[in-house]
Amino acid sequence: MGSMSDEVVPGGGGVGRRGLLCGGAIVGVAVLAGCGGGDGEKSAADLKGKEVAKVADVPVGGGKINGAEKVVVTQPTQGSFKAFTAVCTHQGCTVGSVSGGLIKCPCHGSEFKIADGSVRRGPADRALTEYPVQVKDGAIVVT
């Protein structure tokens, strides 16, 4: 019972467990993480001027997730910083880690490349939205 599956729940009228947990018949309401539609990605305009990470906190070949702003900042090569939404394009989960050159979503295993946010492994089929950034006084700021 620990994992979500699409098996039919007894008495559920043919609706799978995921459908019930994610709101099934209640349109427009998604209150559980991983069901999408909750706190989605922010626009570049919403983030403009905000510091999303410190340079010292973003390792070369890796990254750092800023959960408060729902942004993941990466440093694919020395001195080159990128920022992407931390909201997975599959079902809206927040990505959970950055390692091995990949941004990884814990919900369904999607992986995205740290250099450009493109999908390395699905089920996601769209790249993460990229935000323009620059380094200012040791901080990475959305421009």
Beta strands, then each sheet from edge to edge (+ up, - down):
strand 1: 51-54
strand 2: 63-66
strand 3: 71-77
strand 4: 80-85
strand 5: 97-99
strand 6: 102-104
strand 7: 111-113
strand 8: 119-121
strand 9: 130-131
strand 10: 133-136
strand 11: 139-142
sheet 1: 1+ 11- 10+
sheet 2: 2+ 3- 4+ 9-
sheet 3: 5+ 6- 7+ 8-
end
